[in-house]
Amino acid sequence: MGICPQCGSFVDEGEPYCPYCSYYPSSTSEDDDNSIEIGGKSYDRDEVEDALRENGYDLDDLKRDLIDEDELEDILYWL
């Protein structure tokens, strides 16, 4: 697996999941199409978009790093 995309821990190649946080990569492309990775964690894209919109932002603002890290952390806390 390499580096766990959820917690950032090193995971031996060949391990099917992360032994530290139990992250198991999804094999379906449907889940991948609607997910977004922020700070090493995977979130539902629609939920992130809604949360950003509620706070006056959009995904473009996120991609261009226009959102303060602390504020982004507060926005994503409830997801």
FENNORFEN-V905510 format. One line per field, one symbol per residue. ss: DSSP state (H for helix, E for strand, C for the rest). phi: phi as a letter, one per 40 degrees, with the letter a starting at -180 (. if undefined). burial: b if it has 24 or more other C-alpha atoms within 12 Angstrom, else e. A space follows every 10 residues. Layout:
ss = ???
phi = ???
burial = ???
This chain:
ss = CEECCCCCCE ECCCCCECCC CCCECCCCHH HHHCEEEECC EEEEHHHHHH HHHHCCCCHH HHHCCCCCHH HHHHHHCCC
phi = .gccccbgcc bddgccaccc bgcbcccccc cccbbbbbfg bcbcdccccc ccccbgbacc ccccfcbddc ccccccdcc
burial = eeebbbeeee eeeeeebbee eeeeeeeeee eeeeebebee bbbebeebbe bbeeeeebbe ebeeeeeeee ebeebbeee
